[in-house]
Amino acid sequence: PEVEIPGVEATTGPLGQGFGMAVGMATAESILRAKFNKINEIQSDEIFGHYTYVVAGDGDFQEPVVLGAGSMAGHWGLSKLIVYYDSNNAQISGKVDRSDSTNYAQVFEGFGWHVQEIDGHNHEKIREAIEKAQVVDRPSLIIGTTIMAKGAANVEGDYETHGAPLAHEEIKATKEKLGLPQEEFYLPKEVMDHFQHRFKTLIESSKAWKSQINTACQDNDFNSYWESLFQKSYAEIEYPNFESGTHLATRKAFGATLDKFATQIPNLVGGSADLEPSNYTGNFAMEFGDFSKDNRMGRNLAFGVREFPMAAAMNGMALHGGLMPFGGTFLVFADYERPALRLGSIQKCRVMHEFTHDSFWVGEDGPTHQPIEHAMSLRAIPNFNVFRPADAKETAVCFKLAMESHETPSALLLTRQGVPVFDSSIDVIIDGVSKGAYTIYPSDNAELIFLATGSEVSLAIAVAQKMTDKRIRVVSMPCWEIFDAQSLDYQESLIPTRGAMKISFEAGITLGWERFTGSNGLSIGINHFGASAPGPDLAEEFGFTVEKIEPRIREHLASLL
């Protein structure tokens, strides 16, 4: 089931991600409870002190994301996180012990969890274990040893029942064994009565909770923070000031924007996967402190080298509600996060992924750390906004748009190297970026239209300025997805189907640009892996200089005559 169904709080699907999202939910609960406790000590524990429960299986625990998320939860001491592990020694390909002999009790004890091992078929033991888990000062793992298909007439303990329904004859025999009538969709009256009674209790609990919220909101400080958790637009936000004509890496601009926005948006939380100096989230960490066992008010999440668990936890925070999570790493490591990026898109999670070092300009780290295919691979994810801002001002606006994308995850692809800060005012940039693409270098009756993103926008402008014999318009395209949502009239006015040659500039693979450049256009990119050398040397080698690009364009034009 998906989250759009009432009562479904997370779309799990791929094994292990539900665990990671639960860690994010428990983190959100802890942060919000601490914040509101500071404001209103009487009400807040009852309002925000909920538990987060997980039901997981053998397959979940074999996924590395569980170990990464589990170690985070233990380190942070998420005492209201309770995981029930149904350990039945069965998976699709056979018994679990064919492929796994891990002692998860010892592993999670090492992570700092409270661990209990029980008979998973004993309801009283399950109840006792949950009650113990609710009072300890750390996350809890309850390992329930169970038998697959318990109670089945002939296939009890058979691993094949893990992924296949019981045959009709087996269902009939099992009903006879258990003393159940043979009618289909049978529901005992006592079960119906129990749930109907339970529904009434839960409805009353919900009403009481809402009443507590209404009472607490009579306090101005409480109400102010509460309302901030549901803010839809940040139209009045104050932007950082970036000086036109200077050079600044967009990753540094992100850091400056984060610092400026965080003082105005109290529920902005997040951190870096151990790349604070590179992602420029260090000032945020110093200003607002690390979230920890001893500091629940900390807004910086020191994720460590755990990209996939970080992204999964961010989804959980977004699903919980109340927080605006962000997480940073290098763009090349987006591949480590991809399953969570996709699941965040399916669930319409408002999360912001900061991906720095977005091209071969990474330099000496070489091809393993130089993104080539990554921007396009992210654009291939439905309901996922990929921002590649061209300068510091565009970066700040992209940051704001990501926060206002309440049903769409966002990625900001940012440069390592400095790029020129545009002369355009912030209002002009806001108007243009909000459309996904706009004219940054105009020309009447353009015969050539340069389409560029990120660091290649300033390169495209430089090429246009040199080719004085041509009428050239340069279009900055910070977000394809937002541009696709504009009216056809606007799209056609900016990038006409006919009448002008289109040439794209992007330091990545050219696959995909043909939708804008057409069959006769030219795409300037890099369709091979990078190399280890200083960034400027690689730009020369790979043809990303004015001196290399201008003759290439002229040769292409000549070939069409």
N, C-alpha and C positions, 0 to 999 in steps of 0.2 A: 504493500500500500504506500501511497505517496502522501506528502504532508498536506496537500490540499483537502484531504479527507478529514473532517473534524475528529479530533481525538488522536490523530497520528502526529506525533511530535517530531519525528525525523524519518527520512527515507534512508533506510540502511542499505539493503541490497548487497553491494560488494562487501565481503566479509571483513570485519575488523573496523570498518569506518564508523559503525554505530558506537563502538567503544570510544573511539577518538572524539566523536561529537559529544558523547556524554561527559567526557573530561572537560570539554569546552562549556557545556551547560553548568556543570558543578562549579567551574571557575567563575562564570557569570553570577551564579547565585551567591558565591562567597564575596565577590567584589561589591555587589549591590547591597547585600545584607550589611556589610561593614560600613558602607557609605551612609545608608539610612539609619543604622544604629547610632552613628555619630550625630545625626540630625535629631532623631527621635528614639531614645533608648527604650521607651515603653512599648511602642507598637511594632518596631521593625523585625524583631526576631519572629514574631508570629506571622508577619506579612511575607517575609522573604526567606524564612528558614526552612525551605523545602528540601527534600531528599531527591537525588537523581538515581534512578534504578536502571540497571542494565541486565538483560538476559542474553548470555553469550554461549557459544558452543565450542567444540574442539577446533573447528575450522577457523573461528575468529582468533583464537589464541595462537594459531600457527602463522597468522599474518603479522609481519614485523611492526605494523602500525600500532598494534595493541601493546607491544613491548615498549615502543617509544612513548605512547600516550600514557601507559601505566607508570613509567618512570617519572614522567612529568607530574602526574597526579600524586605520587608518593612524595616527591620532592616538595610539592606545594602543600601537602597535608590536607587534601580535600576530604574532610571528614564526613561530608554528607553525600559522598559517592559510594554506592553499594552495588557490587557486581555479583550476579549469580551465574556461576559457570556450570552448565549442564554437561558433565563429563561422562559420555556414554560409550567411548571407545569405538565410535563408528563414523566413517565418512564415506564419500562417494566411491572411492577406489578400494575400500576394504577397511580392516580394523586400523584404528589410529596408530597402534604400536608397530605397524609396518613402516611408518615414516617419522614417528615422533616419540621420543622417550623423555621429554623434558619434564622435570619436576617443577610444575608451575607454582606450587605452594612455596617452595624455597625461593624461586625467582621473585615472586611478588613480596615475600617477606624481606628479601634483599632490597626491593624498591621502597620499603617502608610501609607496606600495607599490613592491615590486620587480616589474617587468613584463618578461615574455619573450614574443616572438611567434614561432611555429613553424608548420611544416606539421603539421596535426592528424592526417594519415594516416601519418606517419612514427613508428612505435612507438619507435625508438631516440631520436629527438628528444624525444619525450614523456618517456621515462625520464631523459634527461639534464636536461631542464628541471625535473623533480621533484627530482632530486638537488641541483641548484643552489638550488632554492627551500628545501630543508631546512636550508641552512646560512646563509642571510641573516638579518639582524637586524630584519626587518620582514615584514609579510604579503606574499604572493606571488600574482600573477596571471599565469597562463599562457594566452595567447590562441592557440588552435589554429585555423587557417583550414582549413575542411573543405568538402566538396562534399556537398550533400544527396543521399541515396540512392546514395552511392558504390558502384559495381559493378552497379547495376541495369541490366537489358538495354536498356530503352528510356526510362526516366524519370530517369536520373541527372541531378541538378541541378535537377529540377522542384520548385518550392516546394510544390506540392500534396501531395507525399509527406510534408510536415511533419505534417499532421493526418489523413492517410488511409492505410490499409493498402494494400500492393500487391495488385493484382488477381491472381486465380489464374493467369491466363495469363502475367502478368508474373513471378510467382514461378517458374513453370515455365521461362520463358525465361532468367531470371537464374541459376537453378541450372545450366542448360546452359552458360551463359557462364562460370560460375565452376568448372565441372567437378564439381559436387556431384550425388549421387544424387537421384532424384525422390521418394524416400520421405519421408513427413511426419514432423515432429519428429526429423529426423536429427541425431544428435550424434556427431561423429567420436570414435573411440576415444582418440586422443591427447589430446583435450580432457578426456574423462572421467578418463584417467590423471593428467593434470596436476592437476586439482582434487582427486582423491583423495589425491595426494601432498601437495598444499598443505594439505588439511584436517589431515593428520597433523602437519604442521609447526605449524599454528596451534593445535592442541590442546596440543602440547608448550609453545608460548609461553604459552598461558593457564595451564597448570599452573605454569610457572616464575614467572609474575606473581603468582599466588595464594600461592606459596611465599614470594616476597619480602614480600608483605603480612604473612603470618604471622610472618616473622622480624622485620619492622619493628615489629609490634605488641607485641613483647616489651619494647620501650621504653615506659615508662609514659606519658610525655608524648605520644608518637606515638599510642599506643592510645587515650588519653583524647580527643584531637582527632578521631581516626578514628571512634570510636563516636559522637561528637556529630554527625557528618554524617548519621547514620541515625536520629536521635531521632524518635520517633513522637508523643510526648506531652510537654507542658510543664506537667504538673499541679503541679509544685513551683516554678514560676516566681514571682518576686517582682514584684508590681505596683507602679507608682508610686502615691503617695498624693495623692488629690484631696480638697480640703476641701469638705464638704457645705455647701450654701447659697451658695457663691460662684458667679460666672459665668465660664465659660471656653469659648472656641470649640473645637469638637471637632478642628479641625486642629491647634490647639496641644496638645490632649490626645494626639493622635497623635504629635507630636514628642516630648513627654515620655515617652510609652510606648516609642517607638523608642529613645530614649536609655537608658531603664531596661533594656529587653529586650536591647539590643545588647551590653551588658556581660556578659550571661548566655548569649547564643547567639552563639558565635564565627563561625558560617557565615552570619549574616544580613548580606546585602550589598545595595546598591542606591543609588538617588539620585533626582534630580529632573530633569525636562526644562526646566532653566533657570528653575525657580521655587522655589529653595531658601528664600528668605525667606517666601514665601507658603505653601509646603508644610510648613514647619517641619522641614526636614531639614538645616539649616545646622549645628546642634550636632553631629549625627552626622558630617558632613563634617569638621568641625574636629577632632573626637575621634579619628577613625579614618583620616583622610587620603584624598586622591584616589588612585584606581587610575591608574597612568600608566606610561610607559616606564621611569621612574626609581624607581617605587614600586609594585612588584607586590603588596606587602602591603596597599595601600590598599583599604578596603572601600566607600568612597563612589565611585559611578560618575557622573561629571559628563557626563550624556547630551547636554547642549545642547538646542537646540530641535528635537528629533528624536523626536516622540512615537511614531510607528509603528515606526521602527527600535528604539527603547527597548523597546517591548512585544514585538517579535519576538525581540530579544536575550534578554530575560527568559525567554521560552519556551525558548530554547536552553540557558540556564543551568540551568533546571529539568530539562530532558531529560538534560543531561550528568550531573546528580546531584551531591550534596555541598553545594550552596548553597541558601539560601532568599532568592530575589531579590524586591525591591520596587521600584516606580517611581512617581513622583509627578507630577501635573500638575493643571490645572483640570478639573472634571467636563465642562465644555462641550467640551473637547478629547478626550474619550473617543472621539468620532467619528473622529478621526485614527487612533486605535489599533484600531478595531473589527475589521478583518480578523485582526489578531493575537490579539485577545481571543477571537474565535470559534475560531481554530485552537488556541489554548491550551486551550479547553474540550474540543475534539475529542480532543486528546492527553492530557487529564487532567493538565495541568501545575500544580504547586503554585507559583503566583506570587501576589503581592499588589499590586494597583493602588490607589494612594492618589489619590482624586479630591476635591480641595477646592473651596471656593466653589460649593456644591451647589444654590443656588437664586437667586431674584431678589434675595436679600439681598446679593449681590455689589455691588449699588448702582450707582454712577455709571458703571461701564464699559458699562452698557446692555445691550440685548437680545442683542448678539452674544456676550456673555460670561455671560449668565444662563441656566442650564440650565432647560429646561421639560419636554421629552420624554425626557430622558436616563436618568433612573432606570428608567422603564418599558421603554425600549429595551434596557437592560442586562439587566433581568429576563427579557426575551424570549429570551435566549441560553440554551440547555440546558446543564446542568452548569456553572453559573456562579453563585457566591454573591454576592449584592448586599447589603452591610451598610450600613444608614443609622442609625448610633447616635444616641441622644437626648441623651447627656451624656458627660462625660469618662470616667466609670466604664464605661459601655457601650462606649466607644471602645476602651479597653484590652482588654476581654474579646473584642470583635470581632477585634482584632489577633491575640490568642492563637488564636482559633478559625480564623482564616485560615491561621496557621502549621501548624495541626494538620489542615488539609484537604488531605491528601496527593494526592488525585486530582481536585481541583476548584480552579480559579482563583477568586480573590476580589477584590472591589472594595469599598473603604471610601469612602462618600460623606460628606463632612465639611463642617461649616459654616465660613463666614468669621466670622460674628458670634458673640458670646458667648451661651451658653445656661446655664441653671441646672444646678448639679451636684446630683444627687438625694441625699436623706437615706439611702436604702437602703444597707446594707452591701455591700461588694464580693462577699461570698458569695451574697447574695440576687441581685445583678446577674448573677453567673456562672451561677447556676441558671436564671434567667429567659432570659438571652440565649442560653444553650446550647440552648434549645427554640425559638429563632427569634421567639417572641412570648410575652408574659407580662403579668400584671396589675400595673400600676405604681400605680394609684389604685383601690382596691377599693370595692365596694358590694354589700351583700346584695340578692339578688333584683333585680338591675339591670333597669331598663326601657329604658335607653339604654346602648349600648356604643360608646365612642369608640375608633376604631382610628387610630393615628398612628405616624409614623416621624420620626426626626431631630429637627430644631428644633421641629416641630409637636407633639411629645409634651408639652412644657411648656405650649404654648398650649392643648392639649386639657385638661390638668389645670386650667389657670386658668379655662377655660370651665365645666368641671364644678363647680369650687368656687363659681362665681357662681350656677349654676342649682341652688340649694339645694332647690327644690321637686321636683327629679327625682332618682331613684336612678340614678346614673351610674357605670359602670365604665370606666376608661381602660386600654387595652391598648397597650403599646409593642411595635411589630413591627419590630425591627431587621433581620431577615432572613427574607423570605418563604420562601426555598428550604429553610431549616432547619425552619421551621414546617411546611411541606408534608411533611417527613419524619417528623413526630411521629405518634403513634397517633391514630386517628380519635376515640377517647374524649377525649384531651387537647384536640384541636382543637374538638370539640363543647362541652366544658366551658368553654373560654375564649371561643369565639365561637359560641354556639348558633344553629342554623339558625332556630329559632322562639323567640318569647317576648320578644324585645328588639329595638328598633330599632338598626341599626348605622349609624354615621356616621364616615366616614374623613376624616383631616386629612393632607394632604401638599402641599408647595409645588412641585407639578408637575402634569402632566396627570392627569386623573381616570380615563382609560382604564385598565381592569384592576381597579380597586377594586370594581367591581360583583360580582366573584366572592365578596367578603366582605360587602358591604353588602346585596346582594340587590336585587330590583326596587323595593322600597319604601324603600330606604335613601337616604342623602344623602352625596354625595362633595364635600368642600370642597377645591378645588385651583385650578389656574390653567391654562386651556386656550387661552392666547394668549401671544404673546411679551411680554417684559418692557419696561422703559423705563429711561431714565437719570435716576436721582434717588437720594438717600440711602435706604438700606434701610428705615428706619422709615417714611419717606414712602410708599414702595412698598407696605409692609405695610398701611398705611391705605387706599391707593388700591385695592389688590387684595383687600381684605376679610380680611386675616389678623390681625385684632385681636379681642379678646374682645367689644368693643362692636359689631363688625360680625357676628360669628359667632353670638352668642346669639340675636338676633332672627331670623336666617336659619333657625336650627334650629327655633325656635318656630313660624315661619311654615310650615315644612315639616310639622311635626307637625299643625298645624291643617288643612293641606290634605288630610290623610289621614282626617280625621273625617267 
